[in-house]
Each structure stands twice: as structure tokens, then as C-alpha cells.
């Protein structure tokens, strides 16, 4: 968990470096648009393969069929190298055709995005291989190297941008992404080859390949759904003013930071319970685990969402406003941040609920909901884009994710034979009330306080004071209303299993 947390923090530092050197410029817009196709291909191949392959691989290992496990893994890796190599070559060759349809920039900026896309295509081979190899190492409980992947990738990007940007401009981003992708693969290889099990096998008739292909299709569709949502966001935003894609990216990353931290913390406690409880048909315990996970999500993310809305200006200014990130860029991102923050609770809740539904074996239903969510997202984006612009795109994401959460809860309730909805609803009301009072208190403090001096130290001190004050008000109110979630959060902070995971009748 420590390495994962360090990677998350360094990933946010990467965004701060982006802001310093590029601000909300067309160069960052072009890079983000050029990243769309590689990111989609990586999300589809890596997400689907890891989800489908790891259970099969682990099943062979657990039944003492290690040779068959590695015949399967070796076949997948060899096939992946060939298939992704072909995709990368085709993607680079066809870039002049599809990039102008993704990025509606000026001709000069489109040309830059095309060149960037061609340079970025090899990253899908490295990142997808790294994802598969890392998951295989995890099956052997070799977590160290795999946990370093994100850290070294982010470090490479930061170093490349910091030192190469003055000489290569926007292409420093591309060089950093290339270096990060291949270095993150290289750090895995010593541990991977130390297992001495990999061989260049290619057996498409392996029984595991038949099982893999049977489940791979639906999972790939589910993985593609989320990636397609990113495509439409970038497509719609590229038709707005210069810097909109970059501004949306910064707003989403600010919201994503607490989401990643909190979900990682919850995952260490809740997720390991799901598969075992469902395998034992202990639905009472699983209902309690899912409800507890949602309670923790609400307690951690709802006040965070309010805080992001109320402190959008100070947060963006403190984190990003330096170098190329101008006061105008701060205004743009601060206007977008609340619309991104609205979906924070649903975003985190969907991670918990997706794991629950996958553990329960209702994969196809979960995927159908994901596809419907993307379709709704696109429709809302088209409807709100003319009047709200980028804010409409972010609001469409938030609304569709919230409806996805409601659908997931309904399915989970049916599959588990009931659900502790009353407990979750009480949590939502209590935490929501405490968060709303905290938000009003923060608004009152902001009105009475004078703006800080335009120095980093003064801005950090000002933001820190506001955050501490908001946290104090929220926790004090949570104690007053005797919030059950406060005790769960304390258990989580102390790395104890929450007391409320004891099965209820």
C-alpha cells in the first residue's frame, strides 16, 4: 500500500509539473488528445486481460498445475506482443486519418497531435505487458516490483518535462511518457525472469485459452465502455476554446486524488472479503461488507466533494498557479472543479459496487449498466454542451455515474437477497448534513478573510487553515450526531478491520 500511495502522490506531482510548464495551453491539449487512442487500447487490452487471466492463472496454480498455468500465461504474452505491435503500427499509420476527427484543432495543432500520437503508439505494448506481468507477479505474492510501476513511470515523466521542456516544448511530454512506459516494464523483468517459468510458447488450443476467450469478450466491452467515455469528453472539449481539455484534465485529476487515496484505503479492508464471502454463500456477511464499504465511501468522499466545491479557487491557485499556469487558467479550472467534484461520491461508490458484482458473478449485468451509462453520458453531453460548455461535460459525467451507482445498488440488492439500504441512507443523511454545515462554515470564513499574499507559502498556509477548519467542523458535527462512520474511519486509520463487519442477522 505504501508504494501505491507514493505512486498516487507522485502522479499528482506530475500534474503540478504539467501546470508549471504548460498551463492550459494548446500544447497540453494536443498531448491529451494524442493520448486518447493509446489510452483506450491500453484500457481495453490491459483491463480485460488482467480481469480474465488472473483468476484462470491462479486456479491452475492453486490446483498444482503450474506448468499449464505458465503455458497459458506465455501464450497470452506472446499473443499480446504480436497483437499490440500490430495495433501500434496501424495506429501510427492511420493517425493522420483519425486524429483530426478526435481533435478539432487548427491544422498546425492537429499536425502536432498526429506526430505525438505516432510517437505514443509503442507505449501500448509496454504498458499492457507491464500490466499483465505485474498481475502474474502478484499471483506469486511478489508485490514489490509491481507496486513500483506507477512510481517510476510518473518519475520519468516529471524528469523529462522538467529538463527537456525548454528544448523540446510539448514533445517533452511524449518523451516522458515513452520513457515511463518502458522503464515501468523493465523494473518488472528481473523479478519476472527470476521465476524461471516463462517460455516462448504459443498454444491457442490450450484449455485455458478456450476459457479465457469465453469470458474475455464481455469484459473487454466493459473495459472499452469507460475508455469510450474519455474519447467523447476529449472530442467534445476539443471544439471549445483553447485550453479546455487541459482545464478539464486538471479538474478531474484534483477530484481523482482523494478518490484514489480513499478507495485504496477501503480496498485493503473490504475487497479481500468479497470473493471469500460469496464463495461461502455467506450473503449476510457480504451484505454487511458492501454496506460498510458504502458507508466509508460516503463518510470520506462527501465532505471532500463539498470542500472541493467551496475551496475550488484556493485549491487550484495553491496547487497550480505558477510558471505557465496563469490567473486566467486558475479561473477556468476553479469554475470546472465543482462540476467534477459533484460525481466524487458516485465515482468511489462504483468501485466498491463493481467489485461486489464481479465477485457475485453478475459480470454481464454490470457491463450492460456500464455501456448504458456511457450512452447516457454522451446524450447528456450533447444536450448540455451548447449552454454549459465544459461544465456540461463534467456534469454529464457526474449525473451518469450517480445513476450508475443507483443501478448497481439495485442489482446488488437483488443478487444478495436484500441490502442494508436503511443503514446506508441514514449514513447519507447524517454525513450530508454535517458536510453541508461544514460547507457553510467554510463559506463564512472565506467571506471574512482577506485573500492571502501572492506567495506559495502564504497560499499553502491559507489553504491549510481552511482545510483544518473544515475537517474540525465536520468531525465535531459527526461526533455530535454520533456518526457510526466516524468509528469506522478510526478503525480504518488504525489499520483495523472495522468492527461493523461482524455479520448482522
Phi, psi and omega in degrees: 000327181298316180293323178296318178296317179298321178295320179297315180295316180293328175297325177287323175300323176303317179294324177297320178293318175306313182297318183297318187267335185236340182058222175250052184274168177294333180297315178291323174304313182296318180296316180294324176291321179294335182280348189301305184295313175303320180293319179297312180298318177297315181298320181290307184292309184290312182300314182290314183296314181297316181297321183274324187283316189301315178300320178295314180300315180294325179297317177296317180296318184289341179254023174058042175238057186296322179299317179293324178301317183281333171298318178295310182298318181295319177298316180298315182295315180297316179296322181295318179300313181293314184292315181289327175299318177295317179298319180296317180295315178295321179297320178291320182292320184270001184306318179298341179273314187266334182299316178299338179276340175272314186249109182269063181264183171291159182306319181295319181288326176297318178301316178299317180296324178296312179298317178299317180300317180297320178293326185278343185304319179299341182295335182293329177292310183294313184291323179291317176298318179298320179296316180292313181297319178299320179292325177293320177296322178297326178296334175266009181061031172261082190272338190301305184296318181296324181291339181276350185306303183297324182297310183290326178297314179295322180296318178299318180295316181299313181296316181298314181294316184299319186260333185263340183302319180299335183259325187242001177059230184295335184286350171298327176297317181293315180298320178295318179295319177298310180299316181298319181296313184282327177292322178295331174285317183298325182293341180274333191296318179303314179293320181297312182286340177293340176290338178056040181241337184289141175216156180279071179262152178213088185239090181291346180263008176301136180305326179293327178293323178297314178296321181296314181294332180294322183261347188291321184303303180300321180293322178297322178297317178297319178294321181292330184301311180295324180290325179294327176300320177298318179303312182292324176302311181292323180297310181294318183292332182293342178272358178266192184293158180302136179094354183294317179299315179297317179298316177297320180299315179296318180297316180295321181291324176297317178292322182291336182297305177296327179299316179295318180298312185290317181294323176299317180296316180293323182300323182295338183256315191269311190301319180299341182280332191300303186299316181296318181294320180289322178298326178275001183057031179269076186288333177298313179294322182290322175301318180293320180296316180294316179298319179296319177300318179292323176300317180294320177300313181299313184296325184273324188264330183295311175295329177297318179297316177299316180298319178296324178291314185285330184249025184304312181299304179300324180295308181297316181298316182291318184284320194242334192286090175194158179061234183283351181273100189275168174303327177296322177294323177299316179299315180301308183292323179294328176288329182276330188303314180301325181289330174284324184291334181303328183268006186298315182298313180296321180301314180287320180297324181294330177296314179296313184291324177298315178300320179298311183294323177294319179295329180278354176084011179263056185295316184296323178294316179299320180292319178300320178295319179299316180296317178297324179296317179296317179300316178296320179302315180296316180298316179294323178298315179298322182289321187264346183301315183298325185265326186251347180064224182297329177298324177294323178296315180292322178294323177299318176301313184295315182294315181295322177294323178294317177294326175297319178300315180299317179295318178299317180298318180297317180292316179299321179297320179291316183293321184272002179070035182131173184198147179279060184294325180296318179298315180294320180295319177298319177300315181299318180292313182296309182293322178298318179295315178298319181293321180295317177297318177301318181297317178296322178296319178295320179297319180296319179295319180297323181293322185275342183270144173280149179300147180289162175297151184283053176235153182299317182298315181296320180292319178297316180297317180297313180295318179300318178298317180296317181295316179296318179297314179298317179297318180298313180299315182296312182295321178298316179293323178298324176291321181298317182273007179054054182292121176299328183293333178297319178293321177298318180295322178296317176301318180296317180297324180272007177061037174253152173291129181306137182298335185281004177276001173294127185304138177262153178289000000 
